[in-house]
């Protein structure tokens, strides 16, 4: 069958994103270092300029952090975003400053794997080192992109940051992909938080519901309760239930259960992890509780789905073998 070129005019055009951002399309992050670090009490990092970007989170402790000529009194929950060629220094107080942090390029470059982390100021750099300084594109992502970020609820961002650090320190065959994916999730959440603050919460209920949804999708190792959500977001349980149901037509607890069962279904069908282990990983108290919940939602026991996935794999193998004859 021959298709005339003119016929293509009937094909629908790709859907245009009204919020399209060329800088976001160009992102290709490279994680240079991700570390759960500590600056000892009465210790400082003298003023320096870095070649890349650094995201630093204050897990505990207090410090004076100076960026350019702006002085911040940093405490638990604060986040700092150091940009290339930006002067900054850190002075810890009477207790250690626990500061998980990551160094990264927002766009991979040919020398990304060779560029080190800088601990010197601009005047001490050689011509070669000055050439390592990355262009700052953060204002293309969010304008202005702040150096100091105080999140109303940092727990979810903290979890995402720790996932980047965990992937960096547990290398495997696809670490680079895992690091990019986890970092982009972290950056996405940061941009959401910054935009939420900038718009002065005009869509507060919808934004809150989205934050809760992201938390539920991310937290699959136990059954989330309304008490837990109320503690995380510092709002009343009834408000959480009402806001979430208005946004998604389902209660947050029901949504969370369905999401965990969906993940269980994927693990049963596409992995060889035992059903007992899957049940434990997804936070069900007993295998019987998991099986009952799975049967109630999927209309079949998990063992039957595992049996079906085995038959499907067997049929694929037999088809492939017959094609080789």
Secondary structure, DSSP 8 states (H G I E B T S, - for coil): ----GGGGGGS------TT--HHHHH-B-EEEEEEEEEE-TT-EEEEE--SSEEEEE--B--EEEEETTEEEEE-TTEEEEE-TT--EEEEE-SS-EEEEEEEEESB--TTTTT-----S-GGG--HHHHHT-----HHHHSSS--SEEE-S--HHHHHHHHHHHHHHTS--TTHHHHHHHHHHHHHHHHHHHHHHHHTTTTTHHHHHHHHHHHHHHH--SS---HHHHHHHHTS-HHHHHHHHHHHHSS-HHHHHHHHHHHHHHHHHHH----HHHHHHHTT-SSHHHHHHHHHHHHSS-HHHHHHHHHHHHHHHHHHHHHHH-
